[in-house]
Amino acid sequence: MAQAHAAVPAELPLLHAMFQDHAVLQRGQPIRVWGSATPGQDVRVALAGSRGRARADGEGRWQVSLPALPAGGPHRLTVRSGQRTQSLEDVLVGDVWLCSGQSNMELPVRRSLDADSEIAGAAAPTLRLLTVPQAASVVELDTFQTAVHWQTVSPGTLRDFSAACFYFARELQKKVAVPMGLVSAAWGGSRIEAWMSTAALRAEGRHDDGLDALALYARDPADGARRWGEIWQRWWQQRAGVAAVDKPWNPSQAPVGQWRKAPAALGAWEYWGEPALADYNGMVWYRTTVRLSAAQAAQQATLELGAIDETDMTWVNGRGVGSAYDPGSGRRYVLPPGLLRVGDNSVVVNVLDTYRDGGMNAPASAYRLSFGDGTSVLLQGWRYRAAPGDGAPPSAPWQTAGGLASLYNGMIAPIGPYGLRGVLWYQGESNTGESGSYQALLKTLSRDWRTRFGAALPFLVVQLAGYGMPPTHPRESGWAGLREAQRQFAYEDPHAALVVALDIGDRYDIHPPNKQELGRRLARAARALVYGQPLAASGPVPVSARREDDTVIVRFAEASEPLLAYGADTPVGFELCGAAPGSCRYATARIRGQEVVLHGPLEQPATRVRYGWADNPVVTLFDSSGLPAGPFEMEIP
């Protein structure tokens, strides 16, 4: 992973990489401009008649604050220092939006509905696009690892830009006619913890072990991997059904369980002809031994592990040497001196796969020990053991999408204090296993980003879309629990709004292509929350539940009257529940004005009401504007 450097080479451009031709600067607030120059040298900045001056510090950094400007342009931004001058052309002033999250935010226009027509007709002269390069780092970076460019909208630039981000701004400009800059910083499969700073995670208080290992890894990757191996081992020992003597990484302990011979050619385990692995998603242990001579054991060595899908935790002679999440990619772990020994050496790899083909799926020849003298020895004779059960192992804190602060360091910190109007946040699929803590994590994320970009920074949170087969009976759902955490966050945060996407999901595709409708709903939420226009940010919002004779009444607000049920006279998707898990039963419902009246088959009075509580529920309650009621769970007083 990349390391940050404190010193700034003098040959870098005067302006930070966020400042390019075609940039959009945030209107209505002081405009911060910064960059690098020769240490101690004066820097002069001019923009639209405003001027500012600063002196570069001992490391060459400088920053100027210019007066706020109204929407407009194009302008020229000029910076001078000594004999150097840098000028930017076609700079607009308007509203700048940061679009972040995981794959549904990353999904490009070319994969959205009617993509060919959308791309061919691309034209939006006052919309500008900037895609933050995907990069992870164990320390905060001052700038991007690869070049970035503000781009005008054209078929060539729009094709691979975030669909949700673009369709949002295109729709919003119909009602808010100012230039808009769109900054897309997204990574498929990312967890929310990867998008927070180390300081925010430390304050959150639940990640101290991982953060300690991360700090050690930043100084010494081999020692950090050793520490993380010990943390991972503790997780395994506490896993349900694991015996105290079951330590597969330990070469001095007799193997526990049934270890079978893996095919000599290796490859994805789904194709081994083993029925239990044909559709298996989960963990598999691999182990082998390799015999080394004294000359080999004394050399610097690197463990090369071809391709692994998706996540590995790897040990050599009982010591953790590496862990990564990088589906289908190889690993190269440099082994610390003195780890290898004369004779037999054990190599143990735990692989977690959650989707499609899994395991050590490169040809067998790609797995080897390579030595400093250019020679290598193949790792052969692998044996394996599946490790079924619930609960995924913890992610190494330096992982790209699943680590701690990794994407904040590599993709958010480099944006610096650039002025923003708000944030579009579409993430959560990778955190559905921890829905109970997600609301607290969203609070931490919002506080963290507001520290960098502004104390009242608006957040537009996209609630997870439906995915998977609809249920046939009430059940628990991590996806529903995470949606409830998103709802509660938006309800409690005066600078946040929720965008319901439950009904525009796709049961067969975790990446629903209808990003145009999502963009319309995001724009509506922005108009209500950010621009103060007189309309509800979302569809019908549940505000209370009460008893009335033998019924339960749920009252909704912020709905365009009347409430409607699509496809039937009455809405579906409501459940009445007792206090115990598994006590929920489907309820019959009828609409009464802005209320829904529920009857249920429970023998005891219901204590909770739920709606849309499934990974992909069937829901039919809308208002007259065509917006759906979002999923929720509510106590009944």
C-alpha positions in Angstrom: 0.0 0.0 0.0 1.1 3.5 -0.6 3.0 5.6 2.0 2.6 9.3 2.2 5.7 11.6 1.9 5.9 14.8 4.0 8.2 16.6 1.6 6.7 18.1 -1.6 9.0 18.1 -4.6 9.4 21.6 -6.0 8.6 20.5 -9.5 5.0 19.7 -8.7 2.4 22.1 -10.1 1.7 25.1 -7.9 -1.9 24.1 -7.5 -3.2 20.9 -5.8 -4.5 18.3 -8.2 -8.2 19.2 -7.3 -7.6 22.4 -9.2 -7.7 21.8 -13.0 -9.1 23.3 -16.1 -13.0 22.9 -16.1 -13.1 22.7 -12.3 -16.2 23.8 -10.3 -15.6 25.7 -7.1 -18.3 25.9 -4.4 -20.4 29.1 -4.4 -21.5 31.0 -1.3 -18.6 30.2 1.0 -14.9 31.2 1.2 -12.9 29.5 -1.5 -9.9 27.6 -0.2 -7.1 27.3 -2.7 -3.9 25.4 -1.9 -0.9 23.7 -3.3 2.9 23.5 -3.2 5.8 25.9 -3.9 9.4 26.4 -3.0 9.6 26.6 0.9 9.4 30.2 2.1 8.4 31.6 -1.2 5.4 34.0 -1.7 2.4 32.8 -3.6 -0.2 35.1 -5.2 -3.7 33.8 -6.3 -6.2 35.6 -8.5 -9.8 34.6 -9.4 -12.7 36.6 -10.8 -11.3 39.9 -9.5 -10.4 38.5 -6.1 -6.8 38.2 -4.9 -5.0 36.4 -2.1 -1.5 35.9 -0.9 0.3 33.3 1.2 3.8 32.1 1.9 4.9 28.5 1.5 5.9 26.8 4.8 9.0 24.8 5.4 7.6 21.8 3.5 6.4 23.8 0.6 2.7 23.9 1.5 0.5 27.0 1.1 -3.2 27.9 1.3 -5.2 31.0 0.5 -8.8 31.8 1.3 -10.6 33.9 -1.3 -14.0 35.6 -0.8 -17.1 33.7 -1.6 -18.4 34.1 -5.2 -21.9 33.6 -6.7 -22.6 30.9 -9.2 -21.2 31.7 -12.6 -18.2 31.6 -14.9 -16.2 30.7 -16.7 -13.3 32.2 -14.8 -9.6 32.0 -14.9 -7.7 31.0 -11.8 -4.0 32.1 -11.8 -1.3 31.3 -9.3 2.2 32.9 -9.3 5.2 32.1 -7.1 8.7 33.3 -8.0 9.3 32.7 -11.7 6.5 30.1 -11.9 2.9 30.7 -13.0 0.0 28.3 -13.4 -3.3 29.3 -14.9 -6.6 27.4 -15.1 -9.2 28.0 -17.7 -13.0 27.4 -17.8 -13.4 27.4 -14.1 -17.0 27.6 -12.9 -18.5 28.5 -9.6 -21.6 26.5 -8.5 -22.4 23.5 -6.3 -20.0 20.6 -5.7 -21.2 17.2 -4.7 -19.2 14.2 -3.4 -20.7 10.9 -4.5 -19.3 8.0 -2.5 -19.9 4.5 -1.4 -19.6 1.0 -2.9 -20.5 -0.6 -6.2 -24.0 0.9 -6.6 -22.4 4.3 -6.5 -19.5 3.2 -8.6 -21.7 1.6 -11.3 -21.1 3.6 -14.5 -23.6 5.1 -16.9 -22.7 2.4 -19.5 -24.4 -0.2 -17.2 -27.5 1.8 -16.5 -30.9 1.6 -18.2 -30.9 2.8 -21.8 -27.2 3.3 -21.6 -26.5 3.6 -25.4 -29.0 6.5 -25.8 -27.9 8.2 -22.6 -24.2 8.1 -23.7 -24.9 9.1 -27.3 -27.0 12.1 -26.1 -24.6 13.2 -23.4 -24.7 17.0 -23.2 -24.6 19.1 -20.0 -22.4 22.2 -20.5 -22.5 23.2 -16.8 -21.9 19.8 -15.3 -18.3 18.8 -14.7 -17.0 15.3 -13.7 -14.1 14.2 -11.6 -13.4 10.6 -10.7 -11.1 10.0 -7.8 -8.6 7.2 -8.6 -9.2 4.1 -6.6 -6.4 3.9 -4.1 -5.9 2.6 -0.5 -3.3 3.6 1.9 -2.2 2.9 5.5 -1.5 6.6 6.0 -3.3 9.8 4.9 -2.2 11.0 1.5 -1.9 14.7 0.6 -2.7 14.1 -3.0 -3.8 11.4 -5.4 -1.6 8.5 -6.5 -2.5 9.0 -10.1 -3.5 12.0 -12.2 -7.1 13.3 -11.9 -8.9 15.6 -14.3 -12.1 17.7 -14.2 -13.9 16.8 -17.4 -16.8 18.3 -19.4 -19.7 15.9 -20.2 -19.4 14.1 -23.5 -20.1 10.5 -24.7 -16.4 9.7 -24.0 -16.3 11.1 -20.4 -19.8 10.0 -19.3 -19.5 6.4 -20.3 -17.6 5.3 -17.2 -18.7 7.9 -14.7 -21.0 7.1 -11.8 -24.6 6.8 -13.1 -26.3 7.6 -9.8 -24.1 10.7 -9.4 -24.7 12.0 -12.9 -28.4 11.3 -13.1 -28.9 13.1 -9.7 -27.2 16.3 -10.9 -28.9 16.2 -14.3 -32.2 16.1 -12.6 -31.3 18.6 -9.9 -30.3 21.2 -12.5 -33.8 21.3 -13.8 -34.8 23.1 -10.6 -31.5 24.5 -9.4 -30.0 26.2 -12.4 -26.3 26.6 -11.3 -23.1 24.9 -12.5 -22.4 21.6 -10.7 -19.2 19.7 -10.0 -19.5 16.0 -9.4 -16.7 14.2 -7.5 -17.1 10.4 -7.6 -15.1 8.5 -5.0 -16.4 4.9 -4.8 -15.1 1.4 -4.5 -17.2 -1.8 -5.0 -17.5 -4.1 -2.1 -16.2 -1.5 0.4 -17.2 -1.4 4.0 -18.0 1.8 5.8 -15.1 1.5 8.1 -12.7 1.9 5.2 -14.1 5.4 4.5 -13.4 6.8 8.0 -10.2 8.4 9.3 -8.1 6.6 11.9 -8.9 9.3 14.4 -12.6 8.8 14.0 -12.3 5.1 14.2 -10.2 5.4 17.3 -12.8 7.6 18.9 -15.5 5.2 18.0 -13.9 2.7 20.3 -14.5 -0.7 18.8 -11.4 -1.0 16.6 -8.4 -0.6 18.9 -6.9 -4.0 18.1 -7.1 -3.5 14.4 -5.8 0.1 14.6 -2.9 -1.0 16.7 -2.0 -3.7 14.1 -2.5 -1.1 11.3 -0.1 1.3 13.0 2.5 -1.5 13.4 2.0 -2.5 9.7 2.6 1.1 8.5 6.1 0.9 10.2 6.9 -2.8 9.6 4.5 -4.8 7.3 5.9 -8.2 8.5 5.4 -7.3 12.2 1.9 -6.0 11.4 1.0 -9.2 9.6 2.3 -11.2 12.6 0.1 -9.1 15.0 -2.9 -9.4 12.8 -2.4 -13.2 12.6 -2.7 -13.4 16.4 -5.9 -11.3 16.3 -7.3 -13.5 13.6 -6.4 -16.6 15.6 -8.3 -15.4 18.6 -11.3 -14.8 16.4 -11.1 -18.4 15.2 -10.8 -19.8 18.7 -13.9 -18.0 19.7 -15.9 -19.2 16.7 -18.9 -21.4 17.5 -18.1 -25.1 17.3 -14.3 -24.7 17.2 -12.5 -26.9 19.7 -9.7 -25.4 21.8 -7.2 -27.7 20.1 -8.3 -26.8 16.6 -5.4 -24.5 15.4 -4.9 -25.3 11.7 -2.1 -22.7 11.4 0.0 -24.4 14.1 2.5 -26.9 12.5 3.4 -28.4 15.9 -0.2 -29.4 16.6 -1.9 -32.5 15.1 -4.5 -31.4 12.4 -8.1 -31.5 13.6 -10.9 -32.6 11.3 -10.9 -34.3 7.9 -8.2 -32.9 5.6 -8.6 -34.1 2.0 -6.2 -34.0 -0.9 -6.8 -31.0 -3.2 -6.6 -31.6 -7.0 -3.0 -31.2 -8.1 -4.1 -28.6 -10.6 -5.9 -26.6 -7.9 -8.3 -24.0 -9.5 -11.7 -22.9 -8.1 -13.1 -25.4 -5.7 -16.5 -25.3 -7.4 -14.9 -27.4 -10.2 -13.2 -30.1 -8.1 -16.1 -32.5 -8.5 -16.8 -32.4 -4.8 -20.6 -32.1 -4.3 -20.2 -30.2 -1.0 -18.1 -27.5 -2.7 -20.1 -27.2 -6.0 -22.0 -24.2 -4.8 -20.1 -23.4 -1.6 -19.5 -19.9 -0.4 -17.5 -19.8 2.8 -14.1 -20.6 4.3 -11.7 -23.3 3.2 -8.4 -24.1 4.8 -5.4 -25.1 2.7 -2.1 -26.5 4.0 1.1 -28.0 2.6 4.7 -28.4 3.6 7.8 -27.6 1.6 11.3 -29.0 2.3 14.2 -26.5 2.2 17.9 -26.9 2.2 20.1 -24.8 4.5 21.0 -22.5 1.6 17.4 -21.9 0.7 16.3 -21.4 4.3 19.0 -18.7 4.8 17.9 -16.5 1.9 15.5 -13.7 1.6 12.2 -15.3 0.4 8.8 -14.3 -0.9 5.7 -16.4 -0.7 3.8 -16.1 -4.0 0.2 -17.3 -4.0 -1.0 -17.1 -7.6 -4.6 -16.0 -7.5 -7.0 -16.2 -4.5 -10.7 -15.4 -4.5 -11.5 -13.5 -2.4 -9.8 -13.0 1.0 -6.9 -14.9 2.5 -5.2 -15.1 5.9 -1.8 -16.8 5.5 0.7 -18.4 7.9 4.2 -19.8 7.4 5.5 -22.0 10.2 2.7 -20.8 12.4 3.4 -17.1 12.0 0.9 -14.7 10.2 2.7 -13.3 7.0 -0.1 -11.6 5.2 -3.8 -11.1 4.5 -5.6 -9.4 1.6 -8.9 -8.9 -0.1 -8.4 -8.7 -3.8 -10.7 -11.2 -5.7 -8.9 -13.2 -8.3 -5.5 -11.5 -7.7 -2.2 -12.9 -6.6 -0.4 -12.3 -3.3 3.3 -11.7 -2.7 4.3 -11.8 1.0 7.9 -11.0 1.8 8.9 -13.3 4.6 10.9 -11.9 7.6 14.4 -13.2 8.1 14.8 -16.3 10.2 11.2 -17.6 9.6 12.2 -20.4 7.2 14.1 -23.3 8.5 16.1 -26.3 7.2 13.7 -29.2 6.5 9.9 -29.1 6.5 8.2 -25.7 6.5 4.4 -25.3 6.8 2.3 -23.0 4.6 -1.4 -22.6 5.7 -3.9 -20.4 3.9 -7.4 -19.7 5.0 -9.6 -18.5 2.0 -13.0 -16.8 2.3 -15.2 -16.7 -0.8 -18.7 -15.1 -0.8 -19.6 -15.1 -4.5 -19.2 -17.4 -7.4 -15.8 -19.1 -7.9 -13.6 -19.3 -4.9 -10.3 -20.5 -3.6 -6.7 -20.8 -4.9 -7.9 -20.7 -8.5 -4.7 -20.1 -10.5 -2.8 -22.9 -12.0 -0.7 -24.9 -9.4 2.5 -23.5 -10.9 1.6 -20.0 -9.6 2.1 -21.0 -6.0 5.7 -21.0 -4.9 8.5 -19.8 -2.7 10.9 -17.5 -4.5 14.4 -16.8 -3.2 16.8 -13.9 -3.4 19.1 -15.8 -5.8 16.3 -16.0 -8.4 15.4 -19.6 -7.8 12.1 -20.9 -6.5 10.4 -24.0 -5.3 6.8 -25.0 -6.1 4.2 -25.5 -3.3 2.6 -28.8 -4.0 0.6 -31.5 -2.2 -2.1 -29.2 -0.9 -4.7 -30.6 1.4 -7.9 -28.8 2.3 -10.7 -28.7 4.8 -13.9 -26.7 4.5 -14.9 -24.6 7.5 -18.7 -24.0 7.2 -20.6 -21.9 9.7 -21.9 -18.4 10.2 -19.8 -15.4 10.6 -17.0 -14.1 8.3 -13.5 -13.5 9.7 -12.4 -10.0 10.5 -10.8 -8.1 7.6 -7.2 -7.1 7.9 -7.1 -3.4 8.7 -4.9 -2.6 5.7 -7.2 -4.2 3.2 -8.4 -2.0 0.4 -12.2 -2.2 0.5 -12.5 -3.9 3.9 -9.9 -2.3 6.0 -9.8 0.5 8.5 -9.4 4.1 7.1 -7.8 2.6 3.9 -10.1 4.4 1.5 -10.3 7.6 3.6 -6.5 7.8 3.5 -6.2 7.1 -0.2 -9.4 8.7 -1.7 -11.0 11.2 0.7 -7.9 12.8 2.4 -6.4 13.8 -1.0 -9.5 15.9 -1.7 -8.3 18.2 1.1 -10.6 20.9 2.3 -12.2 21.4 -1.1 -15.6 23.2 -0.8 -18.6 20.9 -1.1 -22.4 21.4 -1.1 -23.2 17.9 0.1 -22.6 14.2 0.0 -24.4 11.4 -1.7 -23.8 8.2 0.2 -24.8 4.8 -1.2 -23.2 2.0 0.8 -24.1 -0.8 3.1 -24.3 -4.1 1.3 -20.9 -5.0 2.7 -22.1 -4.2 6.3 -25.4 -6.1 6.3 -23.8 -8.7 8.8 -23.4 -5.9 11.4 -26.6 -4.0 11.0 -26.9 -3.4 14.7 -23.8 -1.1 14.7 -24.4 0.6 11.3 -26.3 3.6 12.6 -23.4 4.4 15.0 -21.0 4.0 12.1 -23.0 6.3 9.9 -22.9 8.9 12.7 -19.1 8.5 13.0 -18.7 8.9 9.2 -20.8 12.0 9.0 -19.0 13.6 12.0 -15.6 12.7 10.4 -16.4 14.1 7.0 -18.0 17.2 8.5 -14.8 17.9 10.4 -13.0 18.0 7.0 -15.6 19.6 4.7 -17.9 21.6 7.0 -19.9 21.2 10.2 -23.4 21.2 8.5 -22.4 19.1 5.5 -25.7 17.6 4.1 -25.8 13.8 3.7 -28.2 12.2 1.2 -28.3 8.5 2.2 -29.6 5.9 -0.3 -31.3 3.1 1.5 -30.4 -0.3 0.2 -32.4 -1.5 -2.8 -34.2 -4.9 -2.8 -32.1 -7.9 -3.8 -32.9 -11.6 -3.7 -36.0 -13.7 -3.8 -39.1 -12.3 -2.0 -39.9 -14.1 1.2 -42.9 -16.5 1.7 -43.1 -15.9 5.4 -41.7 -13.3 7.9 -38.1 -13.7 8.8 -35.1 -11.9 10.1 -33.0 -9.9 7.6 -29.6 -8.2 7.9 -30.5 -6.1 4.9 -33.7 -4.9 6.6 -31.9 -4.2 9.8 -29.3 -2.1 7.9 -32.1 -0.2 6.2 -33.6 0.5 9.6 -30.2 1.9 10.7 -30.1 4.1 7.7 -33.6 5.3 8.4 -32.9 6.1 12.0 -29.7 8.0 11.1 -31.6 10.2 8.7 -34.5 10.7 11.1 -32.1 11.9 13.9 -29.7 14.0 11.8 -31.1 17.4 10.8 -28.6 17.6 8.0 -29.5 14.2 6.5 -32.2 12.8 4.2 -33.1 9.3 3.3 -33.7 8.2 -0.3 -35.8 5.0 -0.5 -34.8 2.6 -3.3 -36.4 -0.6 -2.1 -38.9 -0.8 -5.0 -36.3 -0.2 -7.8 -34.0 -3.1 -6.9 -33.6 -6.3 -8.9 -34.0 -9.7 -7.3 -31.4 -11.2 -9.6 -28.9 -8.3 -9.6 -27.3 -6.6 -6.6 -26.6 -3.7 -9.0 -30.0 -2.5 -10.2 -29.6 -0.6 -13.4 -32.5 1.9 -12.9 -30.2 4.7 -11.7 -32.3 7.3 -13.5 -35.1 6.9 -11.1 -32.6 6.9 -8.2 -31.2 10.1 -9.5 -34.7 11.7 -9.5 -35.3 10.7 -5.9 -31.8 12.0 -4.9 -32.5 15.3 -6.6 -35.9 15.6 -4.8 -34.2 14.9 -1.4 -31.6 17.6 -2.2 -34.2 20.1 -3.2 -36.0 19.6 0.2 -33.0 19.2 2.5 -30.4 21.5 0.9 -32.3 24.1 -1.0 -35.4 24.4 1.2 -37.9 23.8 -1.5 -41.4 23.1 -0.2 -41.7 19.3 -0.8 -41.1 16.1 1.2 -37.6 14.7 0.9 -38.9 11.1 0.4 -42.2 9.2 0.3 -44.5 8.4 3.2 -42.7 8.4 6.5 -44.0 6.4 9.5 -44.4 8.7 12.5 -46.4 6.7 15.1 -48.0 3.3 15.9 -50.9 3.0 18.3 -53.6 0.5 19.4 -57.2 1.1 18.5 -59.6 -1.7 19.8 -58.2 -4.9 18.2 -56.2 -3.1 15.5 -52.9 -1.3 15.2 -52.8 2.0 13.5 -49.7 3.3 11.7 -49.7 7.0 10.9 -47.6 8.4 8.0 -46.5 11.9 7.3 -44.7 13.7 4.5 -46.8 11.9 1.9 -48.5 13.4 -1.1 -52.1 12.6 -0.5 -53.6 10.1 -0.8 -51.8 6.9 0.2 -52.2 4.3 -2.5 -51.8 0.5 -2.8 -50.5 -0.7 -6.1 -51.9 -3.9 -7.6 -54.6 -4.6 -5.0 -57.2 -2.8 -2.8 -55.0 -3.1 0.2 -51.3 -2.9 0.8 -49.0 -5.8 1.6 -45.7 -6.1 3.5 -46.9 -5.3 7.0 -46.1 -7.6 10.0 -47.2 -7.6 13.6 -44.8 -9.0 16.1 -44.4 -10.0 19.7 -41.3 -9.3 21.7 -39.6 -12.6 20.9 -37.6 -13.2 17.7 -39.6 -15.3 15.2 -42.9 -14.1 16.5 -43.8 -11.9 13.5 -46.8 -12.7 11.4 -48.1 -11.0 8.2 -50.9 -8.6 8.9 -53.9 -7.6 6.8 -54.0 -3.9 6.1 -56.3 -1.2 4.8 -55.7 2.5 4.1 -57.6 5.1 6.0 -56.5 8.6 4.9 -52.9 9.0 6.1 -53.1 5.9 8.2 -52.9 2.2 7.7 -55.1 0.0 9.9 -53.6 -3.5 10.7 -55.2 -6.7 11.8 -53.0 -9.7 12.8 -53.3 -13.3 13.8 -51.2 -13.0 17.0 -52.6 -14.7 20.1 -51.0 -12.0 22.3 -51.1 -8.3 21.7 -48.4 -7.1 19.3 -45.5 -5.1 20.6 -43.9 -4.2 17.3 -44.9 -3.4 13.7 -42.7 -4.0 10.7 -43.0 -3.1 7.1 -40.9 -4.3 4.2 -38.8 -6.5 6.5 -36.8 -8.7 4.1 -33.8 -8.6 1.8 -36.2 -8.1 -1.0 -39.8 -7.7 0.2 -42.9 -7.2 -1.9 -44.2 -3.7 -1.0 -47.1 -1.9 -2.5 -47.7 1.2 -0.4 -47.0 4.5 -2.2 -48.3 8.1 -2.2 -49.8 10.0 -5.1 -46.3 11.3 -6.2 -45.3 7.7 -7.0 -42.8 7.5 -4.1 -42.9 4.4 -1.9 -43.2 4.1 1.9 -39.8 2.9 3.1 -39.2 -0.2 5.3 -39.3 0.3 9.1 -39.7 -1.3 12.5 -41.5 0.5 15.2 -42.5 -0.2 18.8 -46.2 -0.1 19.7 -46.7 1.8 23.0 
